[in-house]
Amino acid sequence: MSTTSTPRRVPMTPAARRALEAAGRLFYDRGIHAVGVDLIAAEAGVTKKTLYDRFGSKDQIVVEYLADRDERWRAFLAPLLEAAESPRDGVLAVFAASRDWMDTTSPRGCSMVNAHAEIEDPSHPAYAVVTGQKQWMLALFTDLVRPSAPTTAESLGRTLMLLHEGALVAHGLRIFPGALDQAREQAALLLAGAVDPPPAD
């Protein structure tokens, strides 16, 4: 587990928000290393000086881009988890939400996985955003299954995480159609046999 501290965030002025939206599109479509500050400024209709005044560095723009994606994903997922009537339904809702999220916002694969391919240095300020998002997902799966399988929750959470992350990669690479739907079906089978037995009288 990464020990990197939580990265600094910056307040969003209208100009900063325009720049972040432009950077998000460019980083996701072209890659982080391939996109420079000049291009972001031009796409956002702001000056390069404005970018540095608001963010301080390109690295901070990357932090904001990834943190914004994470925040939007959590907001997208939250009402679906609230509507789930059981831990099993909650887990399956994550897989269904990921399918819809990928189809609508991430056709080129998971933005965190893609970013990690370019940011491997733990000292980079955006590294903690990537690893933190995946740690949050692991904790989410573990917490969802804990009520029905408390003794195996840690192992089960990791297995569900592996199913989920493998499906994200397969979806992004277009290895075969319906990767997240198939992962959801496998998760349902796994959960069917994962309930702890009731205590003996």
C-alpha positions as CSV (number, residue, x, y, z in Angstrom):
1,M,0.0,0.0,0.0
2,S,1.3,3.4,-0.9
3,T,2.4,5.7,1.9
4,T,2.2,8.8,-0.2
5,S,0.3,11.7,1.5
6,T,-2.9,13.1,0.1
7,P,-1.9,15.6,-2.7
8,R,-2.6,19.3,-2.5
9,R,-5.8,20.5,-4.3
10,V,-6.4,24.0,-5.7
11,P,-9.7,26.1,-5.7
12,M,-11.5,26.1,-9.0
13,T,-12.2,29.5,-10.5
14,P,-14.1,29.6,-13.8
15,A,-10.9,29.9,-15.8
16,A,-9.4,27.0,-13.9
17,R,-12.5,24.9,-14.5
18,R,-12.3,25.6,-18.2
19,A,-8.6,24.6,-18.2
20,L,-9.3,21.5,-16.2
21,E,-12.1,20.4,-18.6
22,A,-9.7,20.9,-21.6
23,A,-6.9,19.1,-19.9
24,G,-9.1,16.2,-19.0
25,R,-10.2,15.7,-22.6
26,L,-6.6,16.0,-23.8
27,F,-5.0,13.8,-21.2
28,Y,-7.5,11.1,-21.6
29,D,-7.5,11.1,-25.4
30,R,-3.8,11.6,-26.1
31,G,-2.0,10.7,-22.9
32,I,-0.5,12.8,-20.1
33,H,3.1,13.0,-21.4
34,A,1.9,13.9,-24.9
35,V,0.0,17.0,-23.8
36,G,1.8,20.2,-23.0
37,V,0.7,23.3,-21.1
38,D,0.6,25.4,-24.3
39,L,-2.0,23.0,-25.9
40,I,-4.2,23.0,-22.7
41,A,-4.2,26.8,-22.6
42,A,-5.1,27.1,-26.3
43,E,-7.9,24.5,-25.9
44,A,-9.3,26.2,-22.8
45,G,-9.0,29.7,-24.3
46,V,-6.8,31.0,-21.4
47,T,-3.2,32.2,-21.3
48,K,-0.3,30.0,-20.2
49,K,0.3,32.5,-17.4
50,T,-3.3,31.9,-16.2
51,L,-2.6,28.2,-16.0
52,Y,0.5,28.6,-13.9
53,D,-1.2,31.2,-11.7
54,R,-4.1,28.8,-11.0
55,F,-2.3,25.5,-10.9
56,G,1.4,26.2,-10.4
57,S,2.6,23.3,-12.6
58,K,1.5,20.7,-15.1
59,D,1.8,18.1,-12.4
60,Q,-0.9,19.9,-10.4
61,I,-3.2,19.9,-13.5
62,V,-2.7,16.1,-13.7
63,V,-3.6,15.8,-10.0
64,E,-6.8,17.8,-10.5
65,Y,-7.7,15.9,-13.6
66,L,-7.4,12.5,-11.9
67,A,-9.0,13.7,-8.6
68,D,-11.9,15.2,-10.6
69,R,-12.4,11.8,-12.5
70,D,-12.4,10.0,-9.1
71,E,-14.9,12.4,-7.6
72,R,-17.3,12.1,-10.5
73,W,-17.1,8.3,-10.5
74,R,-17.9,8.2,-6.7
75,A,-20.8,10.6,-7.3
76,F,-22.0,8.4,-10.2
77,L,-21.9,5.3,-8.1
78,A,-23.3,6.6,-4.8
79,P,-27.0,6.6,-5.6
80,L,-26.8,3.1,-7.0
81,L,-25.2,1.8,-3.8
82,E,-27.8,3.6,-1.8
83,A,-30.6,1.9,-3.8
84,A,-29.1,-1.6,-3.3
85,E,-31.2,-3.8,-1.0
86,S,-28.5,-6.2,0.0
87,P,-24.7,-6.4,0.1
88,R,-24.9,-8.7,-3.0
89,D,-26.9,-6.1,-4.9
90,G,-24.4,-3.5,-3.9
91,V,-21.5,-5.5,-5.3
92,L,-23.3,-6.2,-8.5
93,A,-24.3,-2.5,-8.8
94,V,-20.6,-1.6,-8.9
95,F,-20.0,-3.8,-11.9
96,A,-23.1,-2.5,-13.7
97,A,-22.1,1.1,-12.9
98,S,-18.6,0.5,-14.2
99,R,-20.0,-0.8,-17.4
100,D,-22.2,2.3,-17.9
101,W,-19.4,4.6,-16.8
102,M,-16.9,3.1,-19.2
103,D,-19.4,3.2,-22.1
104,T,-20.2,6.9,-21.5
105,T,-17.0,8.5,-20.2
106,S,-14.1,6.0,-20.6
107,P,-14.1,4.4,-24.0
108,R,-10.3,4.2,-24.0
109,G,-10.2,2.3,-20.7
110,C,-9.8,3.3,-17.0
111,S,-8.3,6.7,-16.6
112,M,-6.4,5.6,-13.5
113,V,-4.9,2.5,-15.1
114,N,-4.0,4.6,-18.2
115,A,-2.4,7.3,-15.9
116,H,-0.4,4.7,-14.0
117,A,1.2,3.5,-17.2
118,E,2.7,7.0,-17.5
119,I,3.2,7.8,-13.8
120,E,5.2,5.1,-12.1
121,D,7.2,7.3,-9.7
122,P,5.6,7.3,-6.2
123,S,7.0,10.8,-5.6
124,H,4.8,12.3,-8.4
125,P,1.9,14.1,-6.7
126,A,-0.7,12.4,-8.9
127,Y,0.6,8.9,-8.0
128,A,-1.3,9.1,-4.7
129,V,-4.6,9.9,-6.5
130,V,-4.3,6.8,-8.7
131,T,-3.3,4.4,-5.9
132,G,-5.8,6.0,-3.5
133,Q,-8.7,5.5,-6.0
134,K,-7.8,1.8,-6.3
135,Q,-7.4,1.4,-2.5
136,W,-10.9,3.0,-2.1
137,M,-12.3,0.5,-4.6
138,L,-10.8,-2.4,-2.7
139,A,-12.1,-1.1,0.6
140,L,-15.6,-0.7,-1.0
141,F,-15.8,-4.3,-2.2
142,T,-14.5,-5.5,1.2
143,D,-17.0,-3.4,3.2
144,L,-19.9,-4.5,0.9
145,V,-19.3,-8.2,1.5
146,R,-18.4,-8.0,5.2
147,P,-22.0,-8.2,6.6
148,S,-22.7,-11.5,4.8
149,A,-19.1,-13.0,4.9
150,P,-17.2,-11.4,7.8
151,T,-14.6,-14.2,8.1
152,T,-13.7,-14.1,4.4
153,A,-14.4,-10.5,3.6
154,E,-10.7,-9.5,3.1
155,S,-10.0,-12.3,0.6
156,L,-13.4,-12.0,-1.1
157,G,-12.9,-8.2,-1.5
158,R,-9.6,-8.8,-3.2
159,T,-11.0,-11.4,-5.5
160,L,-13.9,-9.1,-6.5
161,M,-11.3,-6.3,-7.1
162,L,-9.3,-8.6,-9.4
163,L,-12.5,-9.4,-11.3
164,H,-13.4,-5.8,-11.6
165,E,-10.0,-4.4,-12.6
166,G,-9.4,-7.2,-15.1
167,A,-12.7,-6.4,-16.7
168,L,-11.8,-2.7,-16.9
169,V,-8.6,-3.5,-18.8
170,A,-10.3,-6.0,-21.1
171,H,-13.0,-3.5,-21.8
172,G,-10.5,-0.7,-22.6
173,L,-8.5,-3.0,-24.9
174,R,-11.6,-4.4,-26.5
175,I,-10.3,-7.9,-26.1
176,F,-13.9,-9.2,-26.2
177,P,-17.4,-7.7,-25.9
178,G,-19.2,-7.5,-22.6
179,A,-16.2,-7.9,-20.3
180,L,-17.9,-6.1,-17.4
181,D,-21.1,-8.0,-17.8
182,Q,-19.2,-11.3,-17.7
183,A,-17.3,-10.1,-14.7
184,R,-20.6,-9.2,-13.0
185,E,-21.9,-12.7,-13.7
186,Q,-18.8,-14.3,-12.2
187,A,-19.1,-12.0,-9.2
188,A,-22.6,-13.2,-8.7
189,L,-21.5,-16.8,-8.7
190,L,-18.7,-16.1,-6.3
191,L,-21.1,-14.3,-3.9
192,A,-23.6,-17.2,-4.0
193,G,-21.1,-19.5,-2.3
194,A,-19.5,-16.9,0.0
195,V,-22.0,-16.5,2.8
196,D,-20.6,-17.5,6.2
197,P,-22.6,-20.3,7.8
198,P,-24.8,-19.4,10.8
199,P,-23.2,-20.0,14.2
200,A,-23.8,-23.3,15.8
201,D,-26.4,-23.5,18.5
